[in-house]
């Protein structure tokens, strides 16, 4: 499985971005999909997950601002990010899990700055 993340960029505080992550192969609908991020000088941290059955979960700092979703027909994972803050600045990575196998995308940079 190969994952390709896109949609990052520079945005002002309070702005919005939508990240996408497209997966190869034909097992996307069976995979649990997640977003992680890594800020400069910090460890990679969990942001949000959407399980194959559609259940979602978020880290506390993004609840109410970020929405994770998926389109199984397009093999694509999304992260809608609203009310962005400078603390959201990071490289965002998508991750898929299927059985014991985990796959990571290459990351997309999100910078929140005025």
Backbone as CSV, one residue per row, in Angstrom:
resi,resn,N_x,N_y,N_z,CA_x,CA_y,CA_z,C_x,C_y,C_z
1,UNK,0.848,-1.187,0.000,0.000,0.000,0.000,0.884,1.237,0.000
2,UNK,0.603,2.131,-0.924,1.310,3.414,-0.964,0.315,4.527,-0.674
3,UNK,0.756,5.479,0.150,-0.097,6.591,0.539,0.516,7.897,0.043
4,UNK,-0.306,8.757,-0.527,0.158,10.039,-1.047,-0.673,11.145,-0.414
5,UNK,-0.027,11.939,0.451,-0.718,13.035,1.118,-0.534,14.334,0.341
6,UNK,-1.538,15.184,0.388,-1.471,16.479,-0.292,-2.408,17.463,0.391
7,UNK,-2.308,18.738,-0.024,-3.233,19.745,0.467,-2.666,20.705,1.491
8,UNK,-1.421,20.499,1.909,-0.823,21.403,2.874,-0.510,22.745,2.254
9,UNK,-0.097,23.679,3.107,0.246,25.001,2.625,0.360,25.992,3.750
10,UNK,0.433,27.263,3.373,0.520,28.363,4.335,-0.863,28.989,4.482
11,UNK,-1.307,29.143,5.716,-2.629,29.717,5.974,-2.541,30.623,7.192
12,UNK,-3.367,31.657,7.218,-3.392,32.567,8.348,-4.152,31.954,9.521
13,UNK,-3.847,32.369,10.741,-4.617,31.907,11.893,-6.114,32.142,11.677
14,UNK,-6.911,31.143,12.031,-8.352,31.210,11.813,-8.791,30.660,10.476
15,UNK,-7.834,30.372,9.600,-8.160,29.864,8.276,-8.413,28.374,8.256
16,UNK,-8.634,27.845,7.051,-8.962,26.438,6.858,-8.093,25.818,5.771
17,UNK,-7.908,24.522,5.898,-7.250,23.712,4.871,-7.906,22.345,4.866
18,UNK,-7.870,21.681,3.726,-8.310,20.289,3.653,-7.172,19.441,3.113
19,UNK,-6.745,18.487,3.905,-5.715,17.554,3.491,-6.370,16.321,2.879
20,UNK,-5.666,15.729,1.925,-6.123,14.493,1.303,-5.004,13.460,1.364
21,UNK,-5.384,12.212,1.387,-4.415,11.113,1.366,-5.019,10.007,0.511
22,UNK,-4.372,9.747,-0.613,-4.870,8.736,-1.544,-4.041,7.470,-1.418
23,UNK,-4.728,6.347,-1.352,-4.068,5.062,-1.169,-4.127,4.227,-2.446
24,UNK,-3.080,3.464,-2.661,-3.074,2.513,-3.773,-3.724,1.211,-3.323
25,UNK,-3.978,0.337,-4.275,-4.492,-0.976,-3.938,-6.003,-1.023,-3.846
26,UNK,-6.514,-2.168,-3.409,-7.956,-2.371,-3.388,-8.482,-2.793,-2.022
27,UNK,-7.749,-2.433,-0.969,-8.193,-2.802,0.374,-8.506,-1.580,1.221
28,UNK,-8.585,-0.402,0.578,-8.754,0.849,1.330,-9.949,0.776,2.270
29,UNK,-11.057,0.259,1.789,-12.272,0.260,2.606,-12.128,-0.607,3.859
30,UNK,-11.171,-1.506,3.864,-10.960,-2.397,5.005,-9.928,-1.873,5.993
31,UNK,-9.296,-0.762,5.641,-8.212,-0.235,6.473,-8.708,0.833,7.433
32,UNK,-8.121,0.840,8.610,-8.291,1.956,9.529,-7.295,3.033,9.106
33,UNK,-7.757,4.272,9.024,-6.937,5.360,8.501,-6.789,6.461,9.552
34,UNK,-5.587,7.020,9.630,-5.344,8.029,10.660,-4.453,9.150,10.139
35,UNK,-4.538,10.269,10.821,-3.642,11.408,10.595,-2.782,11.600,11.838
36,UNK,-1.498,11.862,11.604,-0.553,12.223,12.642,0.127,13.517,12.206
37,UNK,0.794,14.157,13.135,1.566,15.357,12.787,2.830,15.428,13.629
38,UNK,3.806,16.121,13.065,5.064,16.312,13.777,5.510,17.744,13.609
39,UNK,5.534,18.453,14.717,5.992,19.843,14.728,7.508,19.858,14.907
40,UNK,8.155,20.956,14.510,9.609,21.043,14.645,10.054,20.814,16.080
41,UNK,11.004,19.917,16.281,11.545,19.658,17.605,10.668,18.817,18.509
42,UNK,9.558,18.305,17.972,8.635,17.514,18.782,8.452,16.127,18.187
43,UNK,7.927,15.223,19.010,7.641,13.886,18.528,6.366,13.878,17.687
44,UNK,6.263,12.900,16.831,5.054,12.731,16.034,3.890,12.397,16.971
45,UNK,2.747,13.023,16.726,1.594,12.804,17.594,0.353,12.457,16.789
46,UNK,-0.516,11.724,17.419,-1.798,11.345,16.826,-2.705,12.567,16.706
47,UNK,-3.433,12.648,15.590,-4.390,13.736,15.388,-5.820,13.202,15.332
48,UNK,-6.057,12.246,14.423,-7.422,11.749,14.239,-7.374,10.390,13.564
49,UNK,-8.432,9.611,13.788,-8.540,8.299,13.162,-9.972,8.098,12.689
50,UNK,-10.101,7.378,11.586,-11.414,6.903,11.142,-11.256,5.420,10.834
51,UNK,-12.028,4.617,11.554,-11.945,3.182,11.394,-12.711,2.741,10.148
52,UNK,-12.478,1.514,9.747,-13.107,1.004,8.531,-14.631,1.059,8.624
53,UNK,-15.152,0.958,9.825,-16.597,1.016,10.009,-17.162,2.414,10.110
54,UNK,-16.256,3.423,10.102,-16.706,4.809,10.104,-16.573,5.531,11.432
55,UNK,-16.288,4.826,12.492,-16.120,5.482,13.787,-14.888,6.390,13.756
56,UNK,-14.996,7.561,14.397,-13.898,8.519,14.409,-13.490,8.878,15.836
57,UNK,-12.239,9.314,15.966,-11.732,9.772,17.250,-10.666,10.813,16.994
58,UNK,-10.552,11.790,17.945,-9.642,12.909,17.761,-8.822,13.147,19.025
59,UNK,-7.653,13.728,18.846,-6.930,14.214,19.998,-7.632,15.468,20.503
60,UNK,-7.482,15.733,21.800,-8.272,16.791,22.399,-8.084,18.167,21.801
61,UNK,-6.862,18.493,21.397,-6.572,19.845,20.934,-7.227,20.191,19.587
62,UNK,-7.728,19.195,18.861,-8.337,19.482,17.560,-9.845,19.206,17.544
63,UNK,-10.366,18.670,18.620,-11.807,18.370,18.671,-12.624,19.634,18.429
64,UNK,-13.617,19.520,17.563,-14.470,20.653,17.239,-13.910,21.541,16.140
65,UNK,-12.661,21.335,15.770,-12.039,22.140,14.701,-11.699,21.297,13.482
66,UNK,-11.275,20.065,13.683,-10.876,19.173,12.600,-11.932,18.084,12.407
67,UNK,-12.097,17.663,11.148,-13.007,16.570,10.829,-12.311,15.594,9.895
68,UNK,-12.256,14.338,10.307,-11.667,13.301,9.468,-12.796,12.573,8.741
69,UNK,-12.572,12.260,7.485,-13.577,11.545,6.690,-12.867,10.705,5.642
70,UNK,-13.634,9.869,4.983,-13.053,9.007,3.959,-14.056,8.796,2.828
71,UNK,-13.525,8.588,1.627,-14.343,8.231,0.467,-13.773,6.925,-0.059
72,UNK,-14.402,5.835,0.287,-13.877,4.525,-0.098,-13.900,4.317,-1.614
73,UNK,-14.831,4.953,-2.295,-14.893,4.810,-3.756,-13.689,5.470,-4.426
74,UNK,-13.097,6.457,-3.756,-11.934,7.171,-4.308,-10.638,6.781,-3.610
75,UNK,-10.700,5.818,-2.688,-9.493,5.419,-1.940,-8.822,6.613,-1.277
76,UNK,-9.622,7.531,-0.748,-9.077,8.787,-0.242,-9.549,9.083,1.167
77,UNK,-8.591,9.530,1.965,-8.806,9.993,3.336,-8.694,11.510,3.335
78,UNK,-9.527,12.166,4.152,-9.504,13.614,4.239,-9.325,14.082,5.680
79,UNK,-8.786,15.293,5.812,-8.782,15.974,7.109,-9.153,17.432,6.848
80,UNK,-10.364,17.792,7.215,-10.799,19.177,7.115,-10.377,19.893,8.387
81,UNK,-9.580,20.934,8.228,-9.036,21.662,9.366,-9.561,23.091,9.340
82,UNK,-10.314,23.454,10.358,-10.871,24.803,10.478,-10.306,25.499,11.713
83,UNK,-10.473,26.796,11.768,-10.009,27.591,12.923,-8.565,27.252,13.270
84,UNK,-7.734,27.247,12.264,-6.344,26.841,12.467,-5.597,27.815,13.358
85,UNK,-4.683,27.260,14.133,-3.871,28.027,15.080,-2.393,27.824,14.751
86,UNK,-1.536,28.753,15.178,-0.102,28.558,14.946,0.413,27.226,15.500
87,UNK,-0.177,26.753,16.597,0.245,25.468,17.179,-0.078,24.273,16.292
88,UNK,-0.893,24.473,15.267,-1.193,23.390,14.329,-0.111,23.237,13.266
89,UNK,0.852,24.137,13.261,1.948,24.052,12.296,2.736,22.767,12.493
90,UNK,2.852,21.988,11.434,3.514,20.677,11.514,3.527,20.045,10.135
91,UNK,4.271,18.955,10.035,4.133,18.076,8.881,3.057,17.051,9.239
92,UNK,2.075,16.932,8.376,0.964,16.017,8.617,1.159,14.748,7.788
93,UNK,1.025,13.619,8.459,1.211,12.319,7.838,-0.084,11.512,7.912
94,UNK,-0.363,10.763,6.862,-1.458,9.808,6.933,-0.872,8.414,7.156
95,UNK,-1.658,7.607,7.814,-1.237,6.253,8.158,-2.406,5.308,7.953
96,UNK,-2.118,4.139,7.436,-3.155,3.120,7.304,-2.752,1.887,8.094
97,UNK,-3.736,1.178,8.575,-3.505,-0.043,9.333,-4.421,-1.140,8.807
98,UNK,-3.813,-2.291,8.513,-4.589,-3.445,8.038,-3.970,-4.686,8.643
99,UNK,-4.676,-5.306,9.555,-4.088,-6.406,10.289,-2.904,-5.923,11.104
100,UNK,-1.763,-6.574,10.932,-0.552,-6.172,11.656,0.306,-5.194,10.864
101,UNK,-0.125,-4.834,9.674,0.681,-3.977,8.811,0.265,-2.526,8.940
102,UNK,1.255,-1.645,9.053,1.037,-0.201,9.067,1.792,0.430,7.908
103,UNK,1.171,1.402,7.288,1.790,2.108,6.171,1.701,3.617,6.423
104,UNK,2.762,4.336,6.017,2.812,5.789,6.211,2.955,6.495,4.876
105,UNK,2.308,7.655,4.766,2.526,8.525,3.630,3.745,9.397,3.862
106,UNK,4.064,10.243,2.878,5.304,11.015,2.931,5.161,12.317,3.694
107,UNK,3.972,12.748,4.028,3.781,13.974,4.783,3.531,15.190,3.915
108,UNK,2.761,16.120,4.464,2.502,17.391,3.791,2.607,18.499,4.837
109,UNK,3.277,19.579,4.486,3.572,20.654,5.439,2.368,21.587,5.579
110,UNK,1.992,21.848,6.816,0.974,22.850,7.134,1.628,23.922,8.000
111,UNK,1.556,25.157,7.548,2.115,26.278,8.292,1.014,27.308,8.548
112,UNK,0.807,27.608,9.824,-0.216,28.583,10.208,0.507,29.806,10.756
113,UNK,0.443,30.884,10.012,1.195,32.076,10.384,0.588,33.295,9.711
114,UNK,0.697,34.424,10.403,0.233,35.677,9.812,1.388,36.406,9.129
